[in-house]
């Protein structure tokens, strides 16, 4: 279960979103993977790549990273 402690107290994401803990973990993995892939894709768009191609690459790589993470 994902719980975060901040200056305002303890925050339980699975209780706030009413999701089972394994689904919250999957959502967190997907978000982190998409952010990591998005950084590199942003650089590719700055070099002239199509934004739609870049978005497709970001989504594919994020989903592939989560799939590999689930297997390992």
Phi and psi restraints in degrees (value plus and minus 20) as a CYANA .aco file:
   2 UNK   PHI    -110.9   -70.9
   2 UNK   PSI     101.8   141.8
   3 UNK   PHI    -155.3  -115.3
   3 UNK   PSI     118.2   158.2
   4 UNK   PHI    -143.6  -103.6
   4 UNK   PSI     114.3   154.3
   5 UNK   PHI    -124.6   -84.6
   5 UNK   PSI     103.9   143.9
   6 UNK   PHI    -145.1  -105.1
   6 UNK   PSI    -194.3  -154.3
   7 UNK   PHI     -85.0   -45.0
   7 UNK   PSI     -40.8    -0.8
   8 UNK   PHI    -115.8   -75.8
   8 UNK   PSI     -19.3    20.7
   9 UNK   PHI     100.3   140.3
   9 UNK   PSI    -190.6  -150.6
  10 UNK   PHI    -107.7   -67.7
  10 UNK   PSI     112.8   152.8
  11 UNK   PHI    -139.6   -99.6
  11 UNK   PSI     103.9   143.9
  12 UNK   PHI    -127.0   -87.0
  12 UNK   PSI      85.8   125.8
  13 UNK   PHI     -85.6   -45.6
  13 UNK   PSI     -60.6   -20.6
  14 UNK   PHI     -86.3   -46.3
  14 UNK   PSI     -53.8   -13.8
  15 UNK   PHI     -94.4   -54.4
  15 UNK   PSI     -56.2   -16.2
  16 UNK   PHI     -88.3   -48.3
  16 UNK   PSI     -58.7   -18.7
  17 UNK   PHI    -113.2   -73.2
  17 UNK   PSI     -24.1    15.9
  18 UNK   PHI      37.1    77.1
  18 UNK   PSI      25.8    65.8
  19 UNK   PHI    -136.4   -96.4
  19 UNK   PSI     131.7   171.7
  20 UNK   PHI     -87.2   -47.2
  20 UNK   PSI     131.4   171.4
  21 UNK   PHI     -76.7   -36.7
  21 UNK   PSI     -58.0   -18.0
  22 UNK   PHI     -88.2   -48.2
  22 UNK   PSI     -49.4    -9.4
  23 UNK   PHI     -92.2   -52.2
  23 UNK   PSI     -56.6   -16.6
  24 UNK   PHI     -85.6   -45.6
  24 UNK   PSI     -61.3   -21.3
  25 UNK   PHI     -81.6   -41.6
  25 UNK   PSI     -62.5   -22.5
  26 UNK   PHI     -83.4   -43.4
  26 UNK   PSI     -61.4   -21.4
  27 UNK   PHI     -83.7   -43.7
  27 UNK   PSI     -61.6   -21.6
  28 UNK   PHI     -84.3   -44.3
  28 UNK   PSI     -62.7   -22.7
  29 UNK   PHI     -81.4   -41.4
  29 UNK   PSI     -63.1   -23.1
  30 UNK   PHI     -85.5   -45.5
  30 UNK   PSI     -60.5   -20.5
  31 UNK   PHI     -84.8   -44.8
  31 UNK   PSI     -64.4   -24.4
  32 UNK   PHI     -86.5   -46.5
  32 UNK   PSI     -61.2   -21.2
  33 UNK   PHI     -85.5   -45.5
  33 UNK   PSI     -60.3   -20.3
  34 UNK   PHI     -87.3   -47.3
  34 UNK   PSI     -57.5   -17.5
  35 UNK   PHI     -84.9   -44.9
  35 UNK   PSI     -63.6   -23.6
  36 UNK   PHI     -83.6   -43.6
  36 UNK   PSI     -63.6   -23.6
  37 UNK   PHI     -90.2   -50.2
  37 UNK   PSI     -53.2   -13.2
  38 UNK   PHI     -85.4   -45.4
  38 UNK   PSI     -51.3   -11.3
  39 UNK   PHI     -84.1   -44.1
  39 UNK   PSI     -68.4   -28.4
  40 UNK   PHI     -87.2   -47.2
  40 UNK   PSI     -58.7   -18.7
  41 UNK   PHI     -86.4   -46.4
  41 UNK   PSI     -54.8   -14.8
  42 UNK   PHI     -80.7   -40.7
  42 UNK   PSI     -60.9   -20.9
  43 UNK   PHI     -84.2   -44.2
  43 UNK   PSI     -57.8   -17.8
  44 UNK   PHI     -86.1   -46.1
  44 UNK   PSI     -59.5   -19.5
  45 UNK   PHI     -85.8   -45.8
  45 UNK   PSI     -58.1   -18.1
  46 UNK   PHI     -83.0   -43.0
  46 UNK   PSI     -47.0    -7.0
  47 UNK   PHI    -106.6   -66.6
  47 UNK   PSI     -23.3    16.7
  48 UNK   PHI      94.8   134.8
  48 UNK   PSI     -14.1    25.9
  49 UNK   PHI     -92.9   -52.9
  49 UNK   PSI     130.5   170.5
  50 UNK   PHI     -82.7   -42.7
  50 UNK   PSI     113.4   153.4
  51 UNK   PHI     -81.0   -41.0
  51 UNK   PSI     -54.0   -14.0
  52 UNK   PHI     -88.8   -48.8
  52 UNK   PSI     -59.8   -19.8
  53 UNK   PHI     -83.6   -43.6
  53 UNK   PSI     -61.9   -21.9
  54 UNK   PHI     -83.2   -43.2
  54 UNK   PSI     -60.2   -20.2
  55 UNK   PHI     -85.6   -45.6
  55 UNK   PSI     -60.2   -20.2
  56 UNK   PHI     -82.6   -42.6
  56 UNK   PSI     -62.1   -22.1
  57 UNK   PHI     -83.9   -43.9
  57 UNK   PSI     -61.9   -21.9
  58 UNK   PHI     -82.3   -42.3
  58 UNK   PSI     -67.4   -27.4
  59 UNK   PHI     -84.7   -44.7
  59 UNK   PSI     -63.1   -23.1
  60 UNK   PHI     -83.3   -43.3
  60 UNK   PSI     -66.2   -26.2
  61 UNK   PHI     -88.2   -48.2
  61 UNK   PSI     -54.7   -14.7
  62 UNK   PHI     -85.7   -45.7
  62 UNK   PSI     -63.7   -23.7
  63 UNK   PHI     -87.9   -47.9
  63 UNK   PSI     -57.1   -17.1
  64 UNK   PHI     -85.7   -45.7
  64 UNK   PSI     -59.8   -19.8
  65 UNK   PHI     -84.6   -44.6
  65 UNK   PSI     -60.0   -20.0
  66 UNK   PHI     -87.0   -47.0
  66 UNK   PSI     -62.3   -22.3
  67 UNK   PHI     -81.6   -41.6
  67 UNK   PSI     -63.7   -23.7
  68 UNK   PHI     -85.4   -45.4
  68 UNK   PSI     -59.8   -19.8
  69 UNK   PHI     -83.4   -43.4
  69 UNK   PSI     -55.0   -15.0
  70 UNK   PHI     -91.1   -51.1
  70 UNK   PSI     -55.2   -15.2
  71 UNK   PHI     -91.3   -51.3
  71 UNK   PSI     -60.7   -20.7
